[in-house]
Amino acid sequence: MLMEYVVIRSGGKQYKVKEGDTIEVDKIISEKDKEIVIDDVLLWVSGEKVKIGKPKLPNVKVKAKVLEQKKGEKIKVGKFKSKVRYRRVVGFRPLLTKVKIEEIKTKKD
């Protein structure tokens, strides 16, 4: 069985994905049900073949579909200074985009 996957970079983070995966990434400015192309591919593996980007691969692109735009779980951030009775807690909810990986395209060298 041929296992093909790629490592992409989105929003400063790296994700290992294959066709059919659904991931949540930092907000991408796009509308729901639109097709997007991610061309920041760092690694491509297909069976025994491996290509490593320096820093990215120019001939590999990932086609994805935006499923929804949403807010993530609340993250609490606390500040504390000892001996001066200073304590602050703030919360924030990151904006996320849920993306389904449709296709991994490769051009022959």
N, C-alpha and C positions, 0 to 999 in steps of 0.2 A: 504494500500500500504506500502510495506517494504522499508524504506529509509535507505540506507547504505552509510556511508561516513567515511573517516579517516582524521586525521591530520598528515601530514608527515613533516619531517625536511630535507631541502636540502640547502646547502650553507649558513647555519646559520640562515635561515629564515623558518617560518612555513607556510604551505599551507593546507587549507581544501579542499579535493578533493573527488569526487565520480567517478564511472566508466563512461567513455565517456568524461570527462573534458579535456580541453587543457590548459596548464599553461606554463608560461615562468619562468625558474629558472636560477640561476647563472650557468655559463658554466659547463657542465658535459663532461668529455673526453669520447666521443663515436662518432661513425660514424652515418650518416643519415640512417634512416630506420632500425636501430638496436634495439633489445629488451634490456631493462635494468630492473633490479630489485631494488626497493627502500625498504630497510629493516629497515629504521629509522622511524618507525611508533610510534607516541606518544599517539594517541587516536583512538579507533574504536567504532563506533556507528552503530547498526543495529536494527531499530525499538525501542523497549524498553530496549534492552541489551546495556550496555556501559562497555567498558574496558579501564582503564587508565594505561598507562605505567609508570614504575618507574625505569629509565626515559623512556625506550621504551618497546614495546611489542615484545617478542621473537617469537610468533607464527603467526604474521600477516606480510604479505609481499604485496607489490604493484608492479604489472607488468606494465611497461610503454614502449612506443615506441618513439624514438627520431624522430621528424618531421624535424627540421632544426636547424642549428647553425647560429646565426646572431649577429649583433651589435644592441644595443638598441638606444634609443633616446639620443641625446647629453645632458649631464648634465654640467651646468656651475657652477664653484666653484670660489668664490671671496674672496680675502684676503684684509683686510683694517686695517690700523693703524691710529688712529686719531692724528692730529696735526703734523704729519711728512711727509705728502703728499705721503704716500705709498699705492698704490693700484695695485693689480694683479688680473687678471681674466684668469683662465685656464678652458678648457673644456675637457670632456672625455666621451667616449662611452663604456658602459659596454658590455662584451661578454655574450650573453644569449643563452640558449638552449630551444627550444620549444618542449614540451613533451605532448603526449596524453596518458591518463590513460586508460589502457586496461582492467585490472582485479585486484580485491582485493582478495587475497588468505588468508584464515584462516585455521589453523590446529586446530583440536579439542584438548582440554586439556586432 
